[in-house]
Amino acid sequence: MNHTRIVAIIPSRLESSRLPRKALTDICGLPMIVHVFKRCEFAKSLDELFVATDSDEICQIVEQHGGKVLMTSSHHKNGTERIYEGLQKLKMTNVDHIISLQGDEPEINPEDIKNLYNNMIKNNSDMGTLAAEIKEDSMLYNKNIVKVKTQEKLKNNNFVLAIDFSRDNFSKQSLNVYHHIGIYCYKTSTLKKFINLKQTKNEIKSRLEQLRAMDNNININVALAKSSPIGVDTKEDYVAFKKIMEYKS
């Protein structure tokens, strides 16, 4: 059986409107971007792992901590454009799947990363992501937390279709609504197709690029994550996450 080659690329930029210099904020003595790529390293089984950035400062920090960097343009509209440029710079012709992990997911479970790409291979899916149970009703109304609605209830062993993503349109009465986690796995061919599609009205209005895929009939499958990590998007998220990490250590 042929080995399926998987490359993970973490897009990271220094300028962030809601939390300035987010990638380099300190969490228990390590910059956030280092926490994120270390989580990917713990997932094992990846053929290559890179941080894609336009920042010399991020590049220096990642390399100091043993990571690999792909320097990319500062003109990208989103992380997907950045990882695609990174992939092109690699000039690797035999990559089957690309994992894109957002640089503000320092608590993601390595086992969940493995589960995502195992599901992609097993189900021959074009594009997949992760979601977790919503534990607090306040998450439904927090516009910084992206929610995903799925066709069926998520279980430990299924990989179901997403039917909508939203920041604020779901209520407690909505069925099969979960906390979306900022990671995607693409077939390389699907990523190439996606990157050549124009932004859609839905995507621009909601500031959710996954809606471009759905608007163009690219199926997104969702696996259930074992844990619900805190994505660090704002100063409040950072303070809450830092407290948790300090408590654990």
Protein Blocks (a to p, Z undefined) as FASTA:
>chain_A
ZZddddddddddfbdfklghklmpceehiafklmmmmmmmmngmiabdcdddfbfklmmm
mmmnopacddddfkbfbfklmmmmmmmmnopakbfbdcdddfklmkbcfklmmmmmmmmm
mnopabdcdddddfbfklmmmmkbccdddfbdcdfkbccddfbdcfklccfklghiacdd
ddddddfklmmmmmmpccdfklmmnopaklmmmmnopacdddddfbdcdddfbfklmmmm
mmmmmmmZZ
